[in-house]
C-alpha cells in the first residue's frame, strides 16, 4: 500500500536540504534536487522499516490497526 507524505526542499548555497513534514527525523541533503529527493525516499523507507522492526521486537501482545485522518 502506498502512503503519501509531504517532502520539503530548501536550497542553501550549493546544497538542497530535504525533510518529510509528517515524520520527525527524516531528513537528508543532496547536491541536486534529484539527489536530495532520492536520498529522502531512502531515508523515509529506512526509518519506517526500522521503527516497525523495533516495535515488533520490543513489545509483545500489541494491537495494530491502520488509522486515517483528514487534515
mmCIF file of the N, C-alpha and C atoms, coordinates in Angstrom:
data_MODEL
# 
_entry.id   MODEL 
# 
loop_
_atom_site.group_PDB 
_atom_site.id 
_atom_site.type_symbol 
_atom_site.label_atom_id 
_atom_site.label_alt_id 
_atom_site.label_comp_id 
_atom_site.label_asym_id 
_atom_site.label_entity_id 
_atom_site.label_seq_id 
_atom_site.pdbx_PDB_ins_code 
_atom_site.Cartn_x 
_atom_site.Cartn_y 
_atom_site.Cartn_z 
_atom_site.occupancy 
_atom_site.B_iso_or_equiv 
_atom_site.pdbx_formal_charge 
_atom_site.auth_seq_id 
_atom_site.auth_comp_id 
_atom_site.auth_asym_id 
_atom_site.auth_atom_id 
_atom_site.pdbx_PDB_model_num 
ATOM 1   N N  . UNK A 1 1  ? 0.838  -1.175 0.000  1.00 0.00 ? 1  UNK A N  1 
ATOM 2   C CA . UNK A 1 1  ? 0.000  0.000  0.000  1.00 0.00 ? 1  UNK A CA 1 
ATOM 3   C C  . UNK A 1 1  ? 0.889  1.247  0.000  1.00 0.00 ? 1  UNK A C  1 
ATOM 4   N N  . UNK A 1 2  ? 0.588  2.168  -0.872 1.00 0.00 ? 2  UNK A N  1 
ATOM 5   C CA . UNK A 1 2  ? 1.330  3.421  -0.914 1.00 0.00 ? 2  UNK A CA 1 
ATOM 6   C C  . UNK A 1 2  ? 0.723  4.420  0.057  1.00 0.00 ? 2  UNK A C  1 
ATOM 7   N N  . UNK A 1 3  ? 1.577  5.152  0.708  1.00 0.00 ? 3  UNK A N  1 
ATOM 8   C CA . UNK A 1 3  ? 1.151  6.226  1.599  1.00 0.00 ? 3  UNK A CA 1 
ATOM 9   C C  . UNK A 1 3  ? 1.793  7.506  1.090  1.00 0.00 ? 3  UNK A C  1 
ATOM 10  N N  . UNK A 1 4  ? 1.144  8.604  1.308  1.00 0.00 ? 4  UNK A N  1 
ATOM 11  C CA . UNK A 1 4  ? 1.674  9.876  0.841  1.00 0.00 ? 4  UNK A CA 1 
ATOM 12  C C  . UNK A 1 4  ? 2.209  10.701 1.995  1.00 0.00 ? 4  UNK A C  1 
ATOM 13  N N  . UNK A 1 5  ? 3.325  11.355 1.742  1.00 0.00 ? 5  UNK A N  1 
ATOM 14  C CA . UNK A 1 5  ? 3.958  12.234 2.708  1.00 0.00 ? 5  UNK A CA 1 
ATOM 15  C C  . UNK A 1 5  ? 4.295  13.533 1.996  1.00 0.00 ? 5  UNK A C  1 
ATOM 16  N N  . UNK A 1 6  ? 4.622  14.554 2.774  1.00 0.00 ? 6  UNK A N  1 
ATOM 17  C CA . UNK A 1 6  ? 4.987  15.839 2.200  1.00 0.00 ? 6  UNK A CA 1 
ATOM 18  C C  . UNK A 1 6  ? 6.499  16.031 2.299  1.00 0.00 ? 6  UNK A C  1 
ATOM 19  N N  . UNK A 1 7  ? 7.157  16.106 1.148  1.00 0.00 ? 7  UNK A N  1 
ATOM 20  C CA . UNK A 1 7  ? 8.595  16.374 1.094  1.00 0.00 ? 7  UNK A CA 1 
ATOM 21  C C  . UNK A 1 7  ? 8.798  17.878 0.985  1.00 0.00 ? 7  UNK A C  1 
ATOM 22  N N  . UNK A 1 8  ? 9.768  18.386 1.739  1.00 0.00 ? 8  UNK A N  1 
ATOM 23  C CA . UNK A 1 8  ? 10.083 19.806 1.715  1.00 0.00 ? 8  UNK A CA 1 
ATOM 24  C C  . UNK A 1 8  ? 11.560 19.942 1.337  1.00 0.00 ? 8  UNK A C  1 
ATOM 25  N N  . UNK A 1 9  ? 11.844 20.852 0.411  1.00 0.00 ? 9  UNK A N  1 
ATOM 26  C CA . UNK A 1 9  ? 13.215 21.063 -0.062 1.00 0.00 ? 9  UNK A CA 1 
ATOM 27  C C  . UNK A 1 9  ? 13.586 22.533 0.105  1.00 0.00 ? 9  UNK A C  1 
ATOM 28  N N  . UNK A 1 10 ? 14.839 22.758 0.504  1.00 0.00 ? 10 UNK A N  1 
ATOM 29  C CA . UNK A 1 10 ? 15.324 24.125 0.659  1.00 0.00 ? 10 UNK A CA 1 
ATOM 30  C C  . UNK A 1 10 ? 16.752 24.189 0.129  1.00 0.00 ? 10 UNK A C  1 
ATOM 31  N N  . UNK A 1 11 ? 16.993 25.091 -0.802 1.00 0.00 ? 11 UNK A N  1 
ATOM 32  C CA . UNK A 1 11 ? 18.346 25.250 -1.329 1.00 0.00 ? 11 UNK A CA 1 
ATOM 33  C C  . UNK A 1 11 ? 19.110 26.234 -0.452 1.00 0.00 ? 11 UNK A C  1 
ATOM 34  N N  . UNK A 1 12 ? 20.270 25.785 0.003  1.00 0.00 ? 12 UNK A N  1 
ATOM 35  C CA . UNK A 1 12 ? 21.153 26.621 0.809  1.00 0.00 ? 12 UNK A CA 1 
ATOM 36  C C  . UNK A 1 12 ? 22.545 26.537 0.195  1.00 0.00 ? 12 UNK A C  1 
ATOM 37  N N  . UNK A 1 13 ? 22.964 27.594 -0.414 1.00 0.00 ? 13 UNK A N  1 
ATOM 38  C CA . UNK A 1 13 ? 24.248 27.564 -1.111 1.00 0.00 ? 13 UNK A CA 1 
ATOM 39  C C  . UNK A 1 13 ? 24.173 26.605 -2.283 1.00 0.00 ? 13 UNK A C  1 
ATOM 40  N N  . UNK A 1 14 ? 25.081 25.632 -2.314 1.00 0.00 ? 14 UNK A N  1 
ATOM 41  C CA . UNK A 1 14 ? 25.120 24.664 -3.413 1.00 0.00 ? 14 UNK A CA 1 
ATOM 42  C C  . UNK A 1 14 ? 24.382 23.368 -3.089 1.00 0.00 ? 14 UNK A C  1 
ATOM 43  N N  . UNK A 1 15 ? 23.775 23.278 -1.912 1.00 0.00 ? 15 UNK A N  1 
ATOM 44  C CA . UNK A 1 15 ? 23.130 22.047 -1.465 1.00 0.00 ? 15 UNK A CA 1 
ATOM 45  C C  . UNK A 1 15 ? 21.628 22.235 -1.299 1.00 0.00 ? 15 UNK A C  1 
ATOM 46  N N  . UNK A 1 16 ? 20.916 21.127 -1.428 1.00 0.00 ? 16 UNK A N  1 
ATOM 47  C CA . UNK A 1 16 ? 19.485 21.092 -1.124 1.00 0.00 ? 16 UNK A CA 1 
ATOM 48  C C  . UNK A 1 16 ? 19.297 20.300 0.163  1.00 0.00 ? 16 UNK A C  1 
ATOM 49  N N  . UNK A 1 17 ? 18.642 20.894 1.139  1.00 0.00 ? 17 UNK A N  1 
ATOM 50  C CA . UNK A 1 17 ? 18.218 20.169 2.335  1.00 0.00 ? 17 UNK A CA 1 
ATOM 51  C C  . UNK A 1 17 ? 16.827 19.617 2.044  1.00 0.00 ? 17 UNK A C  1 
ATOM 52  N N  . UNK A 1 18 ? 16.521 18.470 2.625  1.00 0.00 ? 18 UNK A N  1 
ATOM 53  C CA . UNK A 1 18 ? 15.216 17.849 2.385  1.00 0.00 ? 18 UNK A CA 1 
ATOM 54  C C  . UNK A 1 18 ? 14.738 17.175 3.655  1.00 0.00 ? 18 UNK A C  1 
ATOM 55  N N  . UNK A 1 19 ? 13.419 17.250 3.908  1.00 0.00 ? 19 UNK A N  1 
ATOM 56  C CA . UNK A 1 19 ? 12.846 16.567 5.055  1.00 0.00 ? 19 UNK A CA 1 
ATOM 57  C C  . UNK A 1 19 ? 11.399 16.221 4.768  1.00 0.00 ? 19 UNK A C  1 
ATOM 58  N N  . UNK A 1 20 ? 10.884 15.288 5.567  1.00 0.00 ? 20 UNK A N  1 
ATOM 59  C CA . UNK A 1 20 ? 9.484  14.878 5.460  1.00 0.00 ? 20 UNK A CA 1 
ATOM 60  C C  . UNK A 1 20 ? 8.727  15.581 6.579  1.00 0.00 ? 20 UNK A C  1 
ATOM 61  N N  . UNK A 1 21 ? 7.734  16.348 6.186  1.00 0.00 ? 21 UNK A N  1 
ATOM 62  C CA . UNK A 1 21 ? 6.994  17.178 7.127  1.00 0.00 ? 21 UNK A CA 1 
ATOM 63  C C  . UNK A 1 21 ? 6.320  16.361 8.235  1.00 0.00 ? 21 UNK A C  1 
ATOM 64  N N  . UNK A 1 22 ? 5.780  15.198 7.898  1.00 0.00 ? 22 UNK A N  1 
ATOM 65  C CA . UNK A 1 22 ? 4.982  14.422 8.850  1.00 0.00 ? 22 UNK A CA 1 
ATOM 66  C C  . UNK A 1 22 ? 5.790  13.471 9.731  1.00 0.00 ? 22 UNK A C  1 
ATOM 67  N N  . UNK A 1 23 ? 7.066  13.260 9.431  1.00 0.00 ? 23 UNK A N  1 
ATOM 68  C CA . UNK A 1 23 ? 7.849  12.275 10.184 1.00 0.00 ? 23 UNK A CA 1 
ATOM 69  C C  . UNK A 1 23 ? 9.128  12.937 10.712 1.00 0.00 ? 23 UNK A C  1 
ATOM 70  N N  . UNK A 1 24 ? 9.146  13.287 11.986 1.00 0.00 ? 24 UNK A N  1 
ATOM 71  C CA . UNK A 1 24 ? 10.343 13.902 12.560 1.00 0.00 ? 24 UNK A CA 1 
ATOM 72  C C  . UNK A 1 24 ? 11.569 13.001 12.398 1.00 0.00 ? 24 UNK A C  1 
ATOM 73  N N  . UNK A 1 25 ? 12.685 13.600 12.087 1.00 0.00 ? 25 UNK A N  1 
ATOM 74  C CA . UNK A 1 25 ? 13.926 12.844 11.975 1.00 0.00 ? 25 UNK A CA 1 
ATOM 75  C C  . UNK A 1 25 ? 14.246 12.339 10.585 1.00 0.00 ? 25 UNK A C  1 
ATOM 76  N N  . UNK A 1 26 ? 13.312 12.434 9.667  1.00 0.00 ? 26 UNK A N  1 
ATOM 77  C CA . UNK A 1 26 ? 13.580 12.004 8.296  1.00 0.00 ? 26 UNK A CA 1 
ATOM 78  C C  . UNK A 1 26 ? 14.045 13.236 7.529  1.00 0.00 ? 26 UNK A C  1 
ATOM 79  N N  . UNK A 1 27 ? 15.362 13.353 7.381  1.00 0.00 ? 27 UNK A N  1 
ATOM 80  C CA . UNK A 1 27 ? 15.931 14.482 6.666  1.00 0.00 ? 27 UNK A CA 1 
ATOM 81  C C  . UNK A 1 27 ? 17.240 14.066 6.016  1.00 0.00 ? 27 UNK A C  1 
ATOM 82  N N  . UNK A 1 28 ? 17.634 14.812 5.001  1.00 0.00 ? 28 UNK A N  1 
ATOM 83  C CA . UNK A 1 28 ? 18.841 14.488 4.259  1.00 0.00 ? 28 UNK A CA 1 
ATOM 84  C C  . UNK A 1 28 ? 19.249 15.704 3.447  1.00 0.00 ? 28 UNK A C  1 
ATOM 85  N N  . UNK A 1 29 ? 20.186 15.500 2.542  1.00 0.00 ? 29 UNK A N  1 
ATOM 86  C CA . UNK A 1 29 ? 20.596 16.578 1.654  1.00 0.00 ? 29 UNK A CA 1 
ATOM 87  C C  . UNK A 1 29 ? 21.117 15.988 0.354  1.00 0.00 ? 29 UNK A C  1 
ATOM 88  N N  . UNK A 1 30 ? 21.333 16.845 -0.626 1.00 0.00 ? 30 UNK A N  1 
ATOM 89  C CA . UNK A 1 30 ? 21.878 16.417 -1.904 1.00 0.00 ? 30 UNK A CA 1 
ATOM 90  C C  . UNK A 1 30 ? 22.430 17.606 -2.659 1.00 0.00 ? 30 UNK A C  1 
ATOM 91  N N  . UNK A 1 31 ? 23.331 17.330 -3.582 1.00 0.00 ? 31 UNK A N  1 
ATOM 92  C CA . UNK A 1 31 ? 23.910 18.406 -4.380 1.00 0.00 ? 31 UNK A CA 1 
ATOM 93  C C  . UNK A 1 31 ? 22.917 18.927 -5.408 1.00 0.00 ? 31 UNK A C  1 
ATOM 94  N N  . UNK A 1 32 ? 21.976 18.075 -5.817 1.00 0.00 ? 32 UNK A N  1 
ATOM 95  C CA . UNK A 1 32 ? 20.923 18.479 -6.751 1.00 0.00 ? 32 UNK A CA 1 
ATOM 96  C C  . UNK A 1 32 ? 19.575 18.152 -6.121 1.00 0.00 ? 32 UNK A C  1 
ATOM 97  N N  . UNK A 1 33 ? 18.528 18.746 -6.675 1.00 0.00 ? 33 UNK A N  1 
ATOM 98  C CA . UNK A 1 33 ? 17.186 18.440 -6.179 1.00 0.00 ? 33 UNK A CA 1 
ATOM 99  C C  . UNK A 1 33 ? 16.878 16.962 -6.385 1.00 0.00 ? 33 UNK A C  1 
ATOM 100 N N  . UNK A 1 34 ? 17.275 16.418 -7.517 1.00 0.00 ? 34 UNK A N  1 
ATOM 101 C CA . UNK A 1 34 ? 17.045 14.996 -7.796 1.00 0.00 ? 34 UNK A CA 1 
ATOM 102 C C  . UNK A 1 34 ? 17.746 14.110 -6.761 1.00 0.00 ? 34 UNK A C  1 
ATOM 103 N N  . UNK A 1 35 ? 18.984 14.418 -6.457 1.00 0.00 ? 35 UNK A N  1 
ATOM 104 C CA . UNK A 1 35 ? 19.731 13.638 -5.470 1.00 0.00 ? 35 UNK A CA 1 
ATOM 105 C C  . UNK A 1 35 ? 19.089 13.751 -4.090 1.00 0.00 ? 35 UNK A C  1 
ATOM 106 N N  . UNK A 1 36 ? 18.677 14.954 -3.712 1.00 0.00 ? 36 UNK A N  1 
ATOM 107 C CA . UNK A 1 36 ? 18.016 15.148 -2.415 1.00 0.00 ? 36 UNK A CA 1 
ATOM 108 C C  . UNK A 1 36 ? 16.718 14.349 -2.351 1.00 0.00 ? 36 UNK A C  1 
ATOM 109 N N  . UNK A 1 37 ? 15.954 14.340 -3.434 1.00 0.00 ? 37 UNK A N  1 
ATOM 110 C CA . UNK A 1 37 ? 14.691 13.590 -3.490 1.00 0.00 ? 37 UNK A CA 1 
ATOM 111 C C  . UNK A 1 37 ? 14.952 12.090 -3.328 1.00 0.00 ? 37 UNK A C  1 
ATOM 112 N N  . UNK A 1 38 ? 15.927 11.568 -4.058 1.00 0.00 ? 38 UNK A N  1 
ATOM 113 C CA . UNK A 1 38 ? 16.254 10.136 -3.964 1.00 0.00 ? 38 UNK A CA 1 
ATOM 114 C C  . UNK A 1 38 ? 16.726 9.775  -2.561 1.00 0.00 ? 38 UNK A C  1 
ATOM 115 N N  . UNK A 1 39 ? 17.580 10.620 -1.983 1.00 0.00 ? 39 UNK A N  1 
ATOM 116 C CA . UNK A 1 39 ? 18.066 10.378 -0.620 1.00 0.00 ? 39 UNK A CA 1 
ATOM 117 C C  . UNK A 1 39 ? 16.928 10.420 0.394  1.00 0.00 ? 39 UNK A C  1 
ATOM 118 N N  . UNK A 1 40 ? 15.982 11.320 0.187  1.00 0.00 ? 40 UNK A N  1 
ATOM 119 C CA . UNK A 1 40 ? 14.861 11.454 1.113  1.00 0.00 ? 40 UNK A CA 1 
ATOM 120 C C  . UNK A 1 40 ? 13.966 10.225 1.070  1.00 0.00 ? 40 UNK A C  1 
ATOM 121 N N  . UNK A 1 41 ? 13.705 9.708  -0.116 1.00 0.00 ? 41 UNK A N  1 
ATOM 122 C CA . UNK A 1 41 ? 12.898 8.488  -0.239 1.00 0.00 ? 41 UNK A CA 1 
ATOM 123 C C  . UNK A 1 41 ? 13.583 7.338  0.487  1.00 0.00 ? 41 UNK A C  1 
ATOM 124 N N  . UNK A 1 42 ? 14.894 7.199  0.296  1.00 0.00 ? 42 UNK A N  1 
ATOM 125 C CA . UNK A 1 42 ? 15.645 6.143  1.001  1.00 0.00 ? 42 UNK A CA 1 
ATOM 126 C C  . UNK A 1 42 ? 15.576 6.324  2.512  1.00 0.00 ? 42 UNK A C  1 
ATOM 127 N N  . UNK A 1 43 ? 15.749 7.553  2.976  1.00 0.00 ? 43 UNK A N  1 
ATOM 128 C CA . UNK A 1 43 ? 15.719 7.819  4.422  1.00 0.00 ? 43 UNK A CA 1 
ATOM 129 C C  . UNK A 1 43 ? 14.354 7.499  5.016  1.00 0.00 ? 43 UNK A C  1 
ATOM 130 N N  . UNK A 1 44 ? 13.290 7.834  4.298  1.00 0.00 ? 44 UNK A N  1 
ATOM 131 C CA . UNK A 1 44 ? 11.938 7.542  4.784  1.00 0.00 ? 44 UNK A CA 1 
ATOM 132 C C  . UNK A 1 44 ? 11.698 6.045  4.853  1.00 0.00 ? 44 UNK A C  1 
ATOM 133 N N  . UNK A 1 45 ? 12.077 5.317  3.818  1.00 0.00 ? 45 UNK A N  1 
ATOM 134 C CA . UNK A 1 45 ? 11.902 3.855  3.815  1.00 0.00 ? 45 UNK A CA 1 
ATOM 135 C C  . UNK A 1 45 ? 12.659 3.205  4.969  1.00 0.00 ? 45 UNK A C  1 
ATOM 136 N N  . UNK A 1 46 ? 13.897 3.616  5.168  1.00 0.00 ? 46 UNK A N  1 
ATOM 137 C CA . UNK A 1 46 ? 14.721 3.043  6.240  1.00 0.00 ? 46 UNK A CA 1 
ATOM 138 C C  . UNK A 1 46 ? 14.120 3.355  7.605  1.00 0.00 ? 46 UNK A C  1 
ATOM 139 N N  . UNK A 1 47 ? 13.648 4.571  7.801  1.00 0.00 ? 47 UNK A N  1 
ATOM 140 C CA . UNK A 1 47 ? 13.058 4.962  9.077  1.00 0.00 ? 47 UNK A CA 1 
ATOM 141 C C  . UNK A 1 47 ? 11.800 4.150  9.376  1.00 0.00 ? 47 UNK A C  1 
ATOM 142 N N  . UNK A 1 48 ? 10.927 3.997  8.398  1.00 0.00 ? 48 UNK A N  1 
ATOM 143 C CA . UNK A 1 48 ? 9.694  3.227  8.606  1.00 0.00 ? 48 UNK A CA 1 
ATOM 144 C C  . UNK A 1 48 ? 10.020 1.763  8.897  1.00 0.00 ? 48 UNK A C  1 
ATOM 145 N N  . UNK A 1 49 ? 10.925 1.178  8.121  1.00 0.00 ? 49 UNK A N  1 
ATOM 146 C CA . UNK A 1 49 ? 11.315 -0.224 8.353  1.00 0.00 ? 49 UNK A CA 1 
ATOM 147 C C  . UNK A 1 49 ? 11.920 -0.413 9.740  1.00 0.00 ? 49 UNK A C  1 
ATOM 148 N N  . UNK A 1 50 ? 12.791 0.504  10.138 1.00 0.00 ? 50 UNK A N  1 
ATOM 149 C CA . UNK A 1 50 ? 13.443 0.411  11.449 1.00 0.00 ? 50 UNK A CA 1 
ATOM 150 C C  . UNK A 1 50 ? 12.434 0.560  12.582 1.00 0.00 ? 50 UNK A C  1 
ATOM 151 N N  . UNK A 1 51 ? 11.528 1.530  12.467 1.00 0.00 ? 51 UNK A N  1 
ATOM 152 C CA . UNK A 1 51 ? 10.515 1.715  13.509 1.00 0.00 ? 51 UNK A CA 1 
ATOM 153 C C  . UNK A 1 51 ? 9.635  0.481  13.651 1.00 0.00 ? 51 UNK A C  1 
ATOM 154 N N  . UNK A 1 52 ? 9.239  -0.124 12.548 1.00 0.00 ? 52 UNK A N  1 
ATOM 155 C CA . UNK A 1 52 ? 8.424  -1.348 12.617 1.00 0.00 ? 52 UNK A CA 1 
ATOM 156 C C  . UNK A 1 52 ? 9.193  -2.488 13.262 1.00 0.00 ? 52 UNK A C  1 
ATOM 157 N N  . UNK A 1 53 ? 10.460 -2.638 12.912 1.00 0.00 ? 53 UNK A N  1 
ATOM 158 C CA . UNK A 1 53 ? 11.277 -3.704 13.480 1.00 0.00 ? 53 UNK A CA 1 
ATOM 159 C C  . UNK A 1 53 ? 11.457 -3.500 14.985 1.00 0.00 ? 53 UNK A C  1 
ATOM 160 N N  . UNK A 1 54 ? 11.766 -2.289 15.393 1.00 0.00 ? 54 UNK A N  1 
ATOM 161 C CA . UNK A 1 54 ? 11.955 -2.015 16.824 1.00 0.00 ? 54 UNK A CA 1 
ATOM 162 C C  . UNK A 1 54 ? 10.671 -2.233 17.609 1.00 0.00 ? 54 UNK A C  1 
ATOM 163 N N  . UNK A 1 55 ? 9.549  -1.835 17.056 1.00 0.00 ? 55 UNK A N  1 
ATOM 164 C CA . UNK A 1 55 ? 8.266  -2.027 17.733 1.00 0.00 ? 55 UNK A CA 1 
ATOM 165 C C  . UNK A 1 55 ? 7.943  -3.505 17.880 1.00 0.00 ? 55 UNK A C  1 
ATOM 166 N N  . UNK A 1 56 ? 8.161  -4.271 16.826 1.00 0.00 ? 56 UNK A N  1 
ATOM 167 C CA . UNK A 1 56 ? 7.814  -5.693 16.884 1.00 0.00 ? 56 UNK A CA 1 
ATOM 168 C C  . UNK A 1 56 ? 8.717  -6.455 17.844 1.00 0.00 ? 56 UNK A C  1 
ATOM 169 N N  . UNK A 1 57 ? 9.967  -6.055 17.970 1.00 0.00 ? 57 UNK A N  1 
ATOM 170 C CA . UNK A 1 57 ? 10.894 -6.741 18.876 1.00 0.00 ? 57 UNK A CA 1 
ATOM 171 C C  . UNK A 1 57 ? 10.657 -6.366 20.337 1.00 0.00 ? 57 UNK A C  1 
ATOM 172 N N  . UNK A 1 58 ? 10.271 -5.121 20.575 1.00 0.00 ? 58 UNK A N  1 
ATOM 173 C CA . UNK A 1 58 ? 10.199 -4.610 21.935 1.00 0.00 ? 58 UNK A CA 1 
ATOM 174 C C  . UNK A 1 58 ? 8.882  -4.901 22.641 1.00 0.00 ? 58 UNK A C  1 
ATOM 175 N N  . UNK A 1 59 ? 7.826  -5.137 21.886 1.00 0.00 ? 59 UNK A N  1 
ATOM 176 C CA . UNK A 1 59 ? 6.516  -5.233 22.516 1.00 0.00 ? 59 UNK A CA 1 
ATOM 177 C C  . UNK A 1 59 ? 5.761  -6.473 22.060 1.00 0.00 ? 59 UNK A C  1 
ATOM 178 N N  . UNK A 1 60 ? 5.422  -7.304 23.006 1.00 0.00 ? 60 UNK A N  1 
ATOM 179 C CA . UNK A 1 60 ? 4.588  -8.483 22.718 1.00 0.00 ? 60 UNK A CA 1 
ATOM 180 C C  . UNK A 1 60 ? 3.148  -8.129 23.009 1.00 0.00 ? 60 UNK A C  1 
ATOM 181 N N  . UNK A 1 61 ? 2.217  -8.726 22.309 1.00 0.00 ? 61 UNK A N  1 
ATOM 182 C CA . UNK A 1 61 ? 0.811  -8.505 22.571 1.00 0.00 ? 61 UNK A CA 1 
ATOM 183 C C  . UNK A 1 61 ? 0.281  -7.166 22.097 1.00 0.00 ? 61 UNK A C  1 
ATOM 184 N N  . UNK A 1 62 ? 0.880  -6.619 21.074 1.00 0.00 ? 62 UNK A N  1 
ATOM 185 C CA . UNK A 1 62 ? 0.417  -5.334 20.557 1.00 0.00 ? 62 UNK A CA 1 
ATOM 186 C C  . UNK A 1 62 ? -0.852 -5.497 19.729 1.00 0.00 ? 62 UNK A C  1 
ATOM 187 N N  . UNK A 1 63 ? -1.654 -4.490 19.711 1.00 0.00 ? 63 UNK A N  1 
ATOM 188 C CA . UNK A 1 63 ? -2.795 -4.420 18.805 1.00 0.00 ? 63 UNK A CA 1 
ATOM 189 C C  . UNK A 1 63 ? -2.438 -3.365 17.771 1.00 0.00 ? 63 UNK A C  1 
ATOM 190 N N  . UNK A 1 64 ? -2.432 -3.758 16.498 1.00 0.00 ? 64 UNK A N  1 
ATOM 191 C CA . UNK A 1 64 ? -2.087 -2.831 15.433 1.00 0.00 ? 64 UNK A CA 1 
ATOM 192 C C  . UNK A 1 64 ? -3.279 -2.639 14.518 1.00 0.00 ? 64 UNK A C  1 
ATOM 193 N N  . UNK A 1 65 ? -3.477 -1.411 14.083 1.00 0.00 ? 65 UNK A N  1 
ATOM 194 C CA . UNK A 1 65 ? -4.543 -1.127 13.125 1.00 0.00 ? 65 UNK A CA 1 
ATOM 195 C C  . UNK A 1 65 ? -4.158 0.111  12.335 1.00 0.00 ? 65 UNK A C  1 
ATOM 196 N N  . UNK A 1 66 ? -4.662 0.213  11.131 1.00 0.00 ? 66 UNK A N  1 
ATOM 197 C CA . UNK A 1 66 ? -4.429 1.407  10.342 1.00 0.00 ? 66 UNK A CA 1 
ATOM 198 C C  . UNK A 1 66 ? -5.459 2.459  10.727 1.00 0.00 ? 66 UNK A C  1 
ATOM 199 N N  . UNK A 1 67 ? -5.009 3.695  10.727 1.00 0.00 ? 67 UNK A N  1 
ATOM 200 C CA . UNK A 1 67 ? -5.925 4.801  11.006 1.00 0.00 ? 67 UNK A CA 1 
ATOM 201 C C  . UNK A 1 67 ? -5.805 5.802  9.862  1.00 0.00 ? 67 UNK A C  1 
ATOM 202 N N  . UNK A 1 68 ? -6.843 6.548  9.640  1.00 0.00 ? 68 UNK A N  1 
ATOM 203 C CA . UNK A 1 68 ? -6.825 7.581  8.608  1.00 0.00 ? 68 UNK A CA 1 
ATOM 204 C C  . UNK A 1 68 ? -7.314 8.889  9.210  1.00 0.00 ? 68 UNK A C  1 
ATOM 205 N N  . UNK A 1 69 ? -6.646 9.949  8.839  1.00 0.00 ? 69 UNK A N  1 
ATOM 206 C CA . UNK A 1 69 ? -7.065 11.272 9.305  1.00 0.00 ? 69 UNK A CA 1 
ATOM 207 C C  . UNK A 1 69 ? -7.107 12.221 8.125  1.00 0.00 ? 69 UNK A C  1 
ATOM 208 N N  . UNK A 1 70 ? -7.962 13.190 8.206  1.00 0.00 ? 70 UNK A N  1 
ATOM 209 C CA . UNK A 1 70 ? -8.017 14.259 7.225  1.00 0.00 ? 70 UNK A CA 1 
ATOM 210 C C  . UNK A 1 70 ? -7.563 15.534 7.912  1.00 0.00 ? 70 UNK A C  1 
ATOM 211 N N  . UNK A 1 71 ? -6.568 16.186 7.328  1.00 0.00 ? 71 UNK A N  1 
ATOM 212 C CA . UNK A 1 71 ? -6.058 17.424 7.923  1.00 0.00 ? 71 UNK A CA 1 
ATOM 213 C C  . UNK A 1 71 ? -6.107 18.551 6.920  1.00 0.00 ? 71 UNK A C  1 
# 
